[in-house]
Amino acid sequence: MLDGVMRSFAFGATLAAAVGPIALLILGYGMRAGLKPALGAGLGAALADLTYALAAFTLGSFLLARLVEHERVFRLGSAAALVGVGVWLMVQAARHAPATAGATAGGDISRPLVTTYMLTLVNPLTIVIFTTFAAQLPLTVSRAAAAVFAASVFVGSLMVQMIFAAGGATLSRVVSSPGWIRALNMLSGAAIATFGLTALI
């Protein structure tokens, strides 16, 4: 059981550590809006990982079969969402002045949380990764074990997402020039859109 908990924690942390569109989104929130919204975005991503972990550890084979049936639809929807968010971020960066270091004291977390949760959730490949990992866990022990392993994934993921959030907020303080912050936000949006375009192509 303890081995499964440690494996799940490491898996959640490793999965979150991959620098992809979600990591860039969290970093962008930190640079653009401050620490609190970035933490909300990080929590949203970790909650999505928890959702996938619970689903994969209990209904993995069933969900995988449904995904195979509609893989193209899920893939196109996920890619289109990334392109849309990336373009929106670039437009926002171009139109509005970047946040100052003082913005880290406040900010709404609900919108970043929901946005990041939904974007993380619409990636159909994630359920494949989680279902594959589930084969390494002693899930036959009990239903409670699946919940414990899923919670361990959540903690590992959350730890890394918080690092991304803090990194983005710190970067906005270190890079004090509004022009550079705007450029970094534009670059982050462009990178997220590129992830989506690559999937579409």
N, C-alpha and C positions, 0 to 999 in steps of 0.2 A: 504493500500500500504506500509506504513512504517513498519507495523508489518511483512509483507512478506519479506521486505528488511532485517530486523533484524533476522528473522528466517533463511533466506538464508545465511547470513553472519555467523551465529552460526553453521549452518549445514556444510558449507565449512570448518570452523575452526575445528569442531569436527571430520569430515571425515579425514582431513589431520593429525590430532593429533594421530590417531591410528598408533602405531608403527608396521609397516609391511615392506615388501620388499622395497617399494619406500622410506620410511623414512630412512631405513638402507643404501640405495644407496646414498641418499643425504648426510647423515652423513659420509659415506665412501669417497665421493668426497672431503668433507671438510678436513678429516684427510689426504687423500692421495695427493691432488692437491692444497688445499688452499681455501680461501673464495670465490674468483671470480667464479671458476668452480662450486663450491657448490651452489652459488646463481643462476647460470645458470640452474643447475639441479632442484632446487626448483621452478624456474620460469616455467620450462618445465612441472613439475607435476601440478602446478596451472593452466597452460594453458590447460592441458588435462582435468582437472576438469571443466574448463570453457566450453570446447568443449562438454563434456557430459551433462553439465547443459543446454546449449542451445538446444542440441538434445532432451533431456528428456522433457524439458519444452515446446517444440513445436511439437515433433514427437514421444513422449514417447510410446504410445500404438503400433504404427507401428514398431518401433525399437525393442520393447519387443517381438513382435510376430516373427520377423526375428531371434532374439537371441534364442528363444525357438526352432526354426527349426534347428539351427546349433550350439546348445549349446556345444555339445561334441567337435566339431572342435575348437571353440573359446577357450574352457577350456584347451584343450591339447596344443594349440598353445601358450597360455599365460604361462602355466606351463613350457613348453620347453624353452621359452624365458628366464624365471627367472632362470632356471637351467643353461642355457648357460652363462648368465651374471654373476651369482654367481661363476661359475667355472673360467671364464675369470678373475674376480676380484681376486680370490685366486692365480691364476697363476701370475698375474701382481704384487701382493704383494710379492710373493716369489722371483720374478726375479729382481725387481727394488727396489732401496733404497727409503724409504718414503720421502715425501716432508718435508722441514724444514719450520720454521715459516715465513721465508722470501718469501716463495712461495705464501703466501696469497696476495701479492701485484699485481700479474698478473695472467696469465693463460687464456686459450681459453674457452669461455662459450658456443659456438655453439654446440660442440659435446655433452657435458653433457645435454644441453637443449633438443636436438633432441632425444637422447637416453632415457632420463627420460620421455619425452612426449610420445614416442612410447610405452615404457613399461607400463606406466600408462594407456594408451589408449587400450591396448590389453587385459585388465582385463574385461571379460564379465559381471562379477557380479556388476560392478560399475553402468552400465546402469539400472540394476534392482533397486539398491539403490536410484538412482536419480529419476527414474520413480515413485517409491513409495513415495518419499518425495514430488514430484510435486503435489500429491493429496492434500497436506496441503496448497498450495498456490492459491491465487485468480488469476489464469492464464487467466480466461475469461475476465478480465478487458480490456486488449488490448495486441497486439503483443509486444508493447514497454515494457510492464510490465515483460514479459518473459525475455527480454534482461537485464532489470534492476536487476531482481532476479538472473540471471546467473552471472552478473557482481559482485553482492554481494557475491555469492559463491566463485568467483575467488579471491576477496579481502580477505575473511576469510581464504581460503586455502593458499594463498600466504603468509599471515602473519605467519602462522605456519611453512610453508616450509622454510621461511627465518630464523626462529628460529633454525630449524634442521641444516641448512647450517652453521649458525654462531656457533652452538654447535660443529659441526664436526671440523671446523677450530680452535676453541678455544681448543678443546681436543688435537689437534696436537701440540699446544703450551704448554699446561699443562703437557702432557705426552711427555717429551722431548727425551726419549730413543728411538732410531730408531727400536730397537728390539720389544718394546712394541707397537709402532705404526704399525709395520708390522703385529704383532699378532692380533691387533684390526682390521686391514684391512682384514686379513685372516678370522677372525671370522665373520665379516660383510658379506663377500662373501659366506661363508659357510651357514650363516643364510638365505641369499637370495636364494641360491640353495635349501636349505631345504624346503622353502615355495613352490618352484616349484615341488620338489619331492613329497611332501605331496599331492599336487593337482593331480599329475600323478597317485599316488598310490590309 
